[in-house]
Amino acid sequence: MPHLLGQLLLPLCLGLGGAAWGAAAQAGMPTHPDRPITLVVSFPPGGAPDQIARLLAPQLQARWKNPVIVVNRAGASGNLGNDSVARAEADGHTLLVTPNTFTMVPHVLPAGGQHADVVKDYTPIALLSSASMLMLANPRLGAKTAGDVARMAKTQPDLGYATSGNGSPMHIVGELFNKVARVQLRHVPYKGTTPAINDVLGSHVMLTFLGMPVAKPLIDAGRLVPLAVADKARSSFLPSLPTMQEQGFAGVEVDISFGVYGPRNMEPALADDINKTLREILAKPEVAAQFRNLYQSVENQSRSAFAEKTRTDYKRYGKLVKELGITAD
């Protein structure tokens, strides 16, 4: 980690029981963790969260001079891995790399689950990157805009959109579009994104919502037609594609972002230091280029701003899920 004044870091080191941290701080030397660091990903290998964690791991290892290990703990809609981080020691050696579905899932799952609380049981550390959610159509539908879909829906009652399952971000944005556009696109849930995409490509379902990282290659290949950006602003990857708001559907926004969290009660100085390290890594041109290759944009946000985003997202998606009547069933 970057240099910290010895007199400020010493109490933290003693509180964590980290002798190596304390010795380095007293000597006025640059500090770093004193044993391997684990980046927990609550999803299987190969997905976007896993790619991001494995992109960051060697960068962090070079900075901290200790092994940085990526561990995939998938299951229970992400809660298996999430909960393991909530239970970990708050010493900076166990961190969670997660998409912002982290703030959505608790509102969708049945009540009564004994899972960690998103707001109370974690320390928000850093926003890493973001990507746009898109509304897309099979070319055979003939739609070019979200407005086209709204008009078609009034005369085609079977027109539907495929998603990765009930309660997914794709489901939330689809029902949000239904509400704002005052239409009733039929929701067609699948067990995962891949089968949903396959049925749209096969013309069994004509619409879907996908994040830019998954959608862009299919758009470039002419297999899907982008209709709108379901985010606050246009995407630099498709700058000519208007947002939902620009097309008259204000509020149809479900953002995609990725961040890092630690267990609750992390010392603020430690969390701030990790935030600073991550932001310095993200600012490196070669790292930003790697994110762009994943069709994502790196972010540069203070820890306090990321904490506020987490609280705001949690509250907003809780309200949306309730208003739209969305459940995981």
N, C-alpha and C positions, 0 to 999 in steps of 0.2 A: 504494500500500500504506500501511497505518497507520504512524504515526511510530515511528522506532527511534532510539536514542541513537547519535550520530555515532561515538563511539569503538568501539561494538560492530559497526556496519555497515561501517565503512571497510575492514577486512580483507576482508570478503565482496565488496565492490565492486571492490577491486583484483584479487581472485582471479578475478572474472568479466570483468574488463576493461571494466566499465561506467562510463565517465567521468561520465555524468549521475547515476548512482546515488551515486557517491562524492562529487561536489560537493554534492549535496543533503544527504547525511549529515553532511558536515563543517559545513555551515551550520545543522544542526539543524532542517532543514525536512522536512515530510512527503515520503516517497519514493514512486516509482511506476516501472514499467518505462520504458525509454528508447527503445523501438521497438514496433511492433505485436506483439501476443500472439496465438498460434494455439491454438485449442481443437480438437483432433483428435477426430473421431467415427468409429469404425471400422465404421459401418453407414450405409446409404443415408439420404437425407433423409426426414423425416416420421415416423420411429420415435421411441420414447421417449428414447433417448440424444440424438438430434438435437434434439428439443423442449426437453430440459433445457439443452443447451449454448446454444441460441438464446435461452432464457429468461434465462440467466445473463450472456450476452455484453454486453448493454447496461448491466447493473448493474456489471459489472467495468470496462467502458469508462469509466463515469462516475467510478468510484473511482480508476482508474489514469491517466486523462487521456491514454490512447493507444488506438488502434483494437484491438478484440478481434474476431478473425475466426474463424468456424466453418468447418472444412474437413472434408468427408466423404471418408474413404479406406476404402471398403468392399472386402472381398475376403479370401479365404483364411481364412474363419471368424473374421474380425476381426483376424487377425494382420498384415495389410498396414498398417493404421493403427497398431496397437499397436507393431509393430516400428519404425515411423518415429519414434515418440516415444522409444523406447529408444535410438535412435541420435542423437537431437538433443542440442544443447548443454544442459547442466544449469544453465541460467541463469534458468529461470522463464518463458521466452518461448514454450515449446512444452509444452502440457499435454494429457493424455488425459482425455476424459469417457467413461466406460464403465459398462455394467452388470456385475454380479458374475459373469456368464458368463465374464468375464476369468479367473476362478480355476478354472473348470470345463473349458473347451475344451482346455487342454494335456493333460488326462488322457484325453480322448476321441480326439484325433487320433492317427494312426499314429506310432509311435516313429521317431526319426531325423530329424524336421524341424528345420531350423536356425532356430528362432524364439527370440526373447528369453525369458528366464526370468522368470516372474511375480514371484517372490520376490526374485531377485538383481538384476534389471536395471531396476527401477523404484523410485521414491520415492513411497510412499503419502502423499497430501496431505490429502484430506478426504472423508468420507462425506457425500453430499448428501441422499439421500432413499431411501425404501423403500416397497414395496408388497407386498401379500399374494398368494400363489399360492392358487388355488381349484380344487377338484374340482367339475366341472359336468356336468350331464346334459341330454340332450334331454328336453323335458317328456313325450314319448310313452313314455319308459322307465318312468315312474311312481315313480322313486326320489326320496326326500326327504333321505336321509342317506348317509354313507359306509358305514354298517352295512347299509343296504338293498342297496347295490352288492355288498358282500362276500357277502351271502346269495344274491343273484341269480347271482353268478358261479359258485356251486357247482352250479347247475342249468342255466345258459346258457353252455356252453363257447365260443360264438362272440362273447360280449360283449366289446367292445373299446374302446380309447381312442385318439383321434386326437392326433398330435403334429406339430410342425413339422419333425421329422426325427430320425434316430438320433443319440443323444448330446445331445439338447437337454435343457434343464431340465425340460420336460414329460415327456420320456422317463425321466429320472432319478427324478422323483417318482412316476411311474406304476409303475416297477419296484420302487421302495421300498414303495409301497402293496401291491403283489403279495406282497412278501416278508413284510411285517408282518401282513397280513390272511390270508396263506397261501392265496392264490387265484392264478389265472392269467388275468387280463384280457389279451386279445390286443392287442399293440401294433400300431397302424396308422400308420406314418410317412408324412408328406407332404413336399413341397419347399416349406416355408414355413408360417407360421401361418394365413394367409388361406385356402388350400385346405383345411386341416384343419378350421377353423371352419365353412366352407361345407358340408362333408360331415356335420358333426355337426348343423348346422341343417337339413340336408336328410334327416336320419334314416338316413344310410348308415352312420354310426358313432354310437353312443349316448352316449359319454363323452369328456371331454377335461379338460385342466388348463390354466388360463390365469391370467395376472396380472390383478390388479384393474383396471388401466387399460383393458384390452381387454374384460374380462368384465362390468364394471358396466353399461355401456349395454345389453348384450344381456340381462342380468338384469332391468333396469328395463323393458325392452320385452317381457318374458315369453317370450323366445326360448330362454333357458337357465335351468336350475334349479341354484342353488348348493347343494352337498351338504356341503362342509367347507372350512375354512381349513387349508391345508398349511403352517402357520407356527407359531411359538412362542405367539403370542397372537392373540386375535380382532382383527378389523379395525374401525376406527372407521367405515368406510363401510358395513359390514354387521354391526353389533354383536350381533345376535341369532344369527349363524351360528357354531356351535361349531367349535373346532379339531379336527384329527384326533386329538390326544391326548385331548381331552375325550370323544371318541366311542370311545375304546378302542384307537386305533392310534398308540401312542407312537412318536415318532421319525420320523414321516412329515412331514418338514419340508424344504422347499427355498425359501429366502428369495429375494426379489428386491430388489436395492439398486443404487444408482448412486453412483459416486465419481469422484474426480479423482486422477490420478497424474502424476508427472513422471519424467524420466530418472533413473537411479541417480546417486548421488554429488552430489545437490543439497545445498547448504549447509543444515544444520538450521534456522538462523535464517530463511533465505529460505522454506523449506517451511512453517515455523511461521507465518510472516507471511501467506502465501497462505491457509493454513488459517483463520487468524483473520479475514481479509477475507471468505472464503466463509461462515463461520459468522455473521458480522455481517449479510451479505446475506440469508442464509436466515432470520434472526431478524426481518426486516422483515415486518410483517403482509401487505402487498400481495404480497410474493414467496411467502410461505406459502400465500396464497390461490390464487396461480397454480398451485402444485404440487397443491393440493387439487382444482383443476379438472381436473388430470391423474390424479386418484384416487391420489395419492401423499402421503406424510407427510414433511415435512422432518426432517432429523436434526441433532443438535448433539453432535458427538463430537470429542474431542481427536485430534491427529494420531497420537499413540502408540497410542490405542485403535483407530483405523482400521488402522494397520499390523498390530496384533495380529489384528484381524478378517480381514485379507487372508491372513495366515499360517494362521489357523485354518480359514478357508474352503477354502484351497488343499489343506490336509492332509485335511480332511473329505471333500471331493468326490473327491479322488484315491482315498481308501479306498472310498467308495461305488461309484465307477465300476468299480473292480477287483472288489469283492464281488458286484456285480450283473451283471458280465460285459457292460458296455455299451461299444460301440464306435461309430464314425462310419460303419461299413460298412452 
